[in-house]
Amino acid sequence: MRSLFAVPDPRRALVLPAVLLLAALIRLPFLPGVGRIVNSDDAMTGIMALSILRGEYPVFFPGQGYMGSLEAYAAAILFWMFGPRPALIYAVPFVLSIVVVGLSYRLGRNLLGEDGGLMTALALALAPPFLVIFGSAPRLGYIETLALGTILLLLGIRLAGNHRPRGERSLLLILGVVAGVGFWTNWLIAPYVGTVIVLLLRHRRRLVIGPGMGWAALGFVAGSLPFWVFNFGHGFWSFALLESGPSGETWPRARRLFLEALSYVAGMRNLSAGEWFPPSAVPLGAGYALLLAGWIVARRNDDGGNKEMLSAGTLTAGVLAGFTLLSFMLSRYGDLGAPRYIFPFYTALALFAGGGVSSARTRWGRGWLLALPILAGNVAGVAGAYADIRGGAMAATAFAGNQVGFAGLRPPAGMEPAAEREVPALRPLVSFLERKGIDSVIADYGISVRLTLETAERIVAVQPLREKNPAYAAAVGESDRIAIATHGRFTFFEPEAFEENLRALGLDFERTEIGGWRVYYDFKTLGKASSVPIRPTGWKGEASETRDDPRLAFDRDVTTRWGSGKPKGPGIWYLLDL
């Protein structure tokens, strides 16, 4: 029987490098470069890298107790080596996305054989557009989860097949360290950890229930140490995320998962429009159905070693997919419906493709042809996503990662026609501010983080009332050269009412419009100020959740805060009585 990639040596050795090169070429067009605009959510990783170079050491994404900062430290190293260039923040996730393809080959080969390994890698190289785009974006913990999770599976498989005690403790320790780093980075590592436990319970139950697991526990604590240090100092803030929301929500989450999120992850929908994309959906649906049929037929008619090998692949892919989907349905993240919360599903999907090809080829030498519709559907989806971005849908990545599913099958407000959602270039604004000697700006979040990053903090911008970086808020608050900048939908006020309110406060100002930007600056007080500070003496605070003293919300101490101790949800209220 000829192999799927049966070419004479040394040409066969070039197949995997060719797959890795293909993965890189598919992803390169989506990376911001000269003239391309950095997404504001992506820019936060660069902001964290700048703070690290200043001597700050963030553990999590600013303002929250989750999403570990490991990627930001890697970006800080690149900034230190090559200067704070915004495009560099994409280097780390881009490289990791290629590493994941290589790791998936190793995983597939261990479970499914050489052909299965190459098909598993190819399925992730020519991946659905959501993985290609969002997996190459600096979002602190998504592509890292695939990399760390695949390493966990490789370690688990090695432990499951290792019946000699030699080196067992070291493997368990390393397994724990990888799981700990993954836990700090993103709790989406949990389905991988659960899958490894199932594999060990099936093949080496003694390791799970015996004293050797203490080495894994030790490694876990070491790998996740930043997580625990932060939480001991912040009232175990991260664990508020364990709230699963109101009871009775599992069924709506399941509907959201199977009717929306999975179709985006599988590449059957257009990322920017939120609609079914037939050039992808049709071949993908047919391809996965054919692979499933081929897998079932081959398993029924194979009594040899292939059946045992494919059973291992089936177990790993099935358990990982099951844990991932259950986590979505049983946690509060399922209420959001965003496909990024089932990111580990990509590993299971690739193993399914690899196993399907291996299984089909046990009965039919050209069984690899069954995978062609899947690869063709993914290529069509990626080409469609690239056309959207070229056509002006610059916010496609943020839309796909954060909003898909939350608003049903329609894009949220502000995401309709491409021309209306184009993110503005900063150059006209930066040139104007530098001419005027303005170093502090108040702007919408979609502008503020980009402005700070792309000027390497020469100009510091903050969003009003909700700024997550205390150092930036303090710098802008103390500056006497402040501007307020807006552009199209990137605003936080209605212009006419805003200008009337400024004058009612006794302020005069200049207003300039340049390159689509509206800039308010050169603020002056007209006569006696019409506003004065109000002391909080006598104020009273009440709240539905009393984890913290409600008075902390207005004690004028920026190091304290009131928090509910729970995720945002219906029924939580705060009352301030003046």
Protein Blocks (a to p, Z undefined) as FASTA:
>chain_A
ZZfklccdfklmmmmmmmmmmmmmmmmmmpccehiacdfklmmmmmmmmmmmnopacfbd
ehiaehiaklmmmmmmmmmmnopafklmmmmmmmmmmmmmmmmmmmmmmmnojklmmmmm
mmmmmgcfklmmmmmpcehpmmmmmmmmmmmmmmmmmmmmmcbfghklmmmmmmmmmmmm
mmmmomklmmmmmmmmmmmmmmmmmlmmmmklmmmmmmmmmmmmmmmmmmmmnopmmlmm
mpgbjehilmmmmmmmmmmmmmmmnopacfklopacfklmmmmmmmmmmmmmmmmmmmmm
pcbfklmmmmmmmmmmmmmmmmmmmmmmmmmklmnopaklmmmmmmmmmmmmmmmmmmmm
mmomklmmmmmmmmmmmmmmmmmmmmmmmnopamlmmmmmmmgojlojadcehilcfklm
cccdfklmmmmmmmnopabdcddfklmmmmmmmnnomaccddehiacblklmmmmmmpcb
dcdddehjlccbdfklmmmmmmmnopacddddeehiacdehiacehjafbdcddfehiac
ddfblkbafklmmnopakbccdehiacdehiacdddZZ
